[in-house]
């Protein structure tokens, strides 16, 4: 088991303890926020599948392709544990906590026929990253943290595309 999987397993355990040890129900806003922040949950059976709960209590599952996450264009498949009305916009924010000057990049999610959502977004460099799956434009967002390791060829940065 790699360092990333151990870190993520610890985050899942921490989220469970926070949620269940506090006496709060999963639908509580405070517990949902703490669970979402702590649950950079990568399932042991499939590390490309991440699960968390939004502050409003909506289960969120993200499947990332390709896996492991790498520098370059990535696809994020988003599924919710409950139906999300068409009137609520879904998007993701991508943040590199190691490089806060890069700011937050927002990408709109596109609803698929299945009712799930898909987002394509670039990962610009190696290191720790966070995505927030936003339900609407308020504070209802499930967070996920992942690490992008430097490629075998030493490539760890991407400075944009020129279309060639």
Secondary structure, 3 states (H helix, E strand, C coil): CCHHHHHHHHHHHHHHHHHHHCCCCCCCHHHHHHHHHHCCEECCCCCCEEEEECCCCCEEEEEEECCCCCCEEEEEEEEECCCCCCCCCEEEEEECHHHHHHCCEEEECEECCCCCEEEEEEECECEEEEEEEEECCCCCEEEEEEEECCCCCCCCECCCCCCC
